[in-house]
Amino acid sequence: MSNDLENKKQQVFNYCRTLLGDGMIDVELDPNHYEVALEKALGKYRQRAENAVEESYAILELQEDTNDYILPNEVMEVRELFRRSIGSRTGGGDGGTLFEPFNLAYTNTYLLSSTQMGGLATYYAFAGYQELVGRMFGSFINFKFEPVSKKLTIMQRPRGDEQVLMQIYNQRPDFNLLSDPYAGQWLKDYTLAVSKYMLGEARSKFATISTPQGGTSLNGDALKADAQAEMEKLEQDLANYADGSKPLSFVIG
C-alpha cells in the first residue's frame, strides 16, 4: 500500500510540474515544496469536505474494570456502541442472542400466518419490548469520546470482558482520496495552486534580475494572484459539493 500511495503522490507531482511548464522553463520548486503543497491540500480537504470521512463499524474489546480506551488516530467520531441483546434466536453459544425477524417468516410465524399470530403487530410489540428491556438493563452504553486524544471513556463499570460494536466515522486514507475521481482531481488542482503560490512568493522577492542582454522582469505577483484566485474557487467548489460530498439536508442555527 505504501508503494501505491507513493505512485499516486508522484502522479500529482508530475501533474503540477507539467502545468507549471517544467521542461520548457526552469521551475524553481524542490520535491519538498510539492510534498508541502499536497499536505496542505489534504489538510484543507479534510477540514472542509464531508467526503473526507466514511462511516464504518469496528469491534472493541471491553476489559473488566477498565473504562478508558485509546482508539486509532483515524477515528474522528464515535456515534454509538452496541452490545449483544435479547432476541428471537440464539447467538451460537457465544454469550448472547440475536433478533432477526425475517428468519421467522419462513416458519409462518409473523407474515404467512399473520391472521392467526398477530402478524406485524406482534413483531412491533416485541421490538418495543426489546428496546425497553435494553434501556432498563444496560444494552445501551453511555460513553464520552475525545477527538484530539482519541480517548473513549465508558461511563459504567465493565463487569467482565465483552465485545461491543462501535459505529464510527473515520478518515479516509490518503490513497483512497487520491484515487477518488472527484476528490482526486480537487486535490491535484489545489496542490497545483499552492505550488504556484509558493513559486510566485519566491519570484516576487526580486522584481527583476540582471542578464547580459539587460534586465528581466519576473512574474511573481501575477503567479500569486492567479494562485489565490484558484484556491478561492476550489474552496467554493467544496461549498457547492463538487467533490462528491453529500449536501446537508438542513441546518439549524
Buried (B, 14 or more C-beta within 10 A) or exposed (E): EEEEBEEBBEEBBEBBBEEBEEEEEEBEBEEEBBEBBBEBBBEBBBEBBBBBBBEEEBEBEBEEEEBEBEBEEBBBEBEEBBBBBBBBEEEEEEEBBBEEBEEBBEEEBBBBEBEEBBBEEBBEEBEEEBEEEBEEEEBBBEBEBEEEEBEBEBEEEBEEEBEBBBBBBBBBEBBBBBBBEBBBBBBBBBBBBBBBBBBBBBBBEEEEEEEEEEEEEBEBEEBBEBBBEBBEEBBEBBEEBBBEBEEEEEEEE
